[in-house]
Amino acid sequence: MNILISAIGQGLIWATLGFGLFLTFRILDFPDMTVEGTFPLGAATAVTLISNGISPIIATICAALVGSLAGLVTGLLYTKGKIPILLAGILTMTAAYSVNLRIMGQANRSLLGKDSLFSYHFLKILPPNFPVIVIGLIMIVLLTICLALFLKTELGQSFIVTGDNPKMARSLGINTDNMTILGLMIANGLIGLGGALVSQNNGFADVNMGVGTIVVALASIIIGEVVFTDTLTLTERLITIVIGSIFYRFVLVIVLYIGFNADDLKLVSAIILGLALMLPGIRSKLRLNAFLKRG
């Protein structure tokens, strides 16, 4: 039971990464590779600040702000420097590795003996793993409300139009470069926030913890879309990301339970994502075959 509760908690805090990637990958149509640098950047920032006596809440906010700065760099490289999308993200991701080493002063840093968001006094009365669920739920509810309200504003609608049809957006007087930069800043701010939450839950930060992060975030989005195939509102799509993230964690628990080695989780994650991406096409083909047979 504790393993299942832990999977739910992990799914909730990792869903913040899904939110971030959703803004760039689905709405902005921007394959942002900055994610794998921003995630450990947020973790390194939060852990270093907490280790130096800063409040976990302030440290977490700072991690989100630093993540936004990484998104700003990628946005400027792409819009002003005219560097291709993928290369702009890779350049920022690569630079973030050295920045993380500078921030921590070493390859990894522990929170041993330090308080975190998950160790506040009011959470200590809860059973094991429940503090992660409580903090995760609080974060997800706040982020869902904020993102849903933002996307309904005029600025949010301009952001959506920029991703859907940049030419039409420009004809309407929307500065698509600014919208792209804004989207990357918000998205990477969420990724940095996710890194801060995960590192505090794990009790450490490591410069290599961002490897494969984009696969995990994509899995949350794709699994949610595969499970809920009906037309959904933007708010409902955000909720499906959370469900997809939790479902993905359950799958990993099952994989470990049946005897897979923990070292194989990256491979399993890639396989799960690959299957999820292929499933809509397979489903459509089966429906077409069934229709032709009836005809």
MODAHU-V461272 format. One record per residue. N is the residue number from 1. SS is DSSP state (H for helix, E for strand, - for the rest). D_FIRST is the distance of its C-alpha to the first C-alpha in whole Angstrom. Layout:
BEGIN
n = [N:N]
ss = [SS:SS]
d_first = [D_FIRST:D_FIRST]
END
This chain:
BEGIN
n = [1:2:3:4:5:6:7:8:9:10:11:12:13:14:15:16:17:18:19:20:21:22:23:24:25:26:27:28:29:30:31:32:33:34:35:36:37:38:39:40:41:42:43:44:45:46:47:48:49:50:51:52:53:54:55:56:57:58:59:60:61:62:63:64:65:66:67:68:69:70:71:72:73:74:75:76:77:78:79:80:81:82:83:84:85:86:87:88:89:90:91:92:93:94:95:96:97:98:99:100:101:102:103:104:105:106:107:108:109:110:111:112:113:114:115:116:117:118:119:120:121:122:123:124:125:126:127:128:129:130:131:132:133:134:135:136:137:138:139:140:141:142:143:144:145:146:147:148:149:150:151:152:153:154:155:156:157:158:159:160:161:162:163:164:165:166:167:168:169:170:171:172:173:174:175:176:177:178:179:180:181:182:183:184:185:186:187:188:189:190:191:192:193:194:195:196:197:198:199:200:201:202:203:204:205:206:207:208:209:210:211:212:213:214:215:216:217:218:219:220:221:222:223:224:225:226:227:228:229:230:231:232:233:234:235:236:237:238:239:240:241:242:243:244:245:246:247:248:249:250:251:252:253:254:255:256:257:258:259:260:261:262:263:264:265:266:267:268:269:270:271:272:273:274:275:276:277:278:279:280:281:282:283:284:285:286:287:288:289:290:291:292:293:294:295]
ss = [-:H:H:H:H:H:H:H:H:H:H:H:H:H:H:H:H:H:H:H:H:H:H:H:H:H:H:-:-:-:-:-:-:-:H:H:H:H:H:H:H:H:H:H:H:H:H:H:H:H:H:-:-:-:-:H:H:H:H:H:H:H:H:H:H:H:H:H:H:H:H:H:H:H:H:H:H:H:H:-:-:-:-:-:H:H:H:H:H:H:H:H:H:H:H:H:H:H:H:H:H:H:H:H:-:-:-:E:E:E:-:-:-:-:-:-:H:H:H:-:H:H:H:-:-:-:-:-:-:H:H:H:H:H:H:H:H:H:H:H:H:H:H:H:H:H:H:H:H:H:H:H:-:H:H:H:H:H:H:H:H:H:H:H:-:H:H:H:H:H:H:-:-:-:-:H:H:H:H:H:H:H:H:H:H:H:H:H:H:H:H:H:H:H:H:H:H:H:H:H:H:H:-:E:E:E:-:-:-:-:-:-:H:H:H:H:H:H:H:H:H:H:H:H:H:H:H:-:-:-:-:-:-:H:H:H:H:H:H:H:H:H:H:H:H:H:H:H:H:H:H:H:H:H:H:H:H:-:-:-:-:H:H:H:H:H:H:H:H:H:H:H:H:H:H:H:H:H:H:H:H:H:H:H:H:H:H:H:H:H:H:H:H:H:-]
d_first = [0:4:5:5:6:9:10:11:13:14:15:17:19:20:21:24:25:25:27:30:30:31:34:36:34:35:37:39:39:39:37:37:36:36:32:32:34:33:29:30:33:31:28:31:33:30:29:33:34:31:32:36:35:34:32:29:30:33:32:29:32:35:32:32:36:37:35:37:40:39:39:42:43:42:44:47:47:47:49:52:52:51:49:47:44:42:44:44:40:40:43:41:38:40:41:38:37:40:40:36:38:40:38:36:39:37:34:31:30:28:27:26:27:28:26:24:23:20:21:24:24:23:19:19:18:15:12:11:10:12:15:15:14:17:19:18:19:22:23:23:24:27:28:28:30:32:32:33:36:37:38:39:42:45:44:41:43:45:42:41:45:45:42:43:47:48:52:52:50:53:55:54:55:51:51:48:48:47:45:43:43:42:39:38:38:36:33:34:33:30:29:30:28:25:26:26:23:21:23:23:19:20:22:25:27:29:32:30:27:29:29:27:26:29:27:23:25:27:24:22:26:27:23:24:27:27:24:26:30:32:34:32:33:33:30:28:28:27:24:24:23:20:19:20:18:15:16:17:14:12:15:15:11:13:16:15:13:16:18:20:21:20:23:23:21:24:26:23:23:27:26:24:26:29:28:27:30:32:30:32:35:34:33:37:39:37:38:42:42:41:44:46:46:46:49]
END
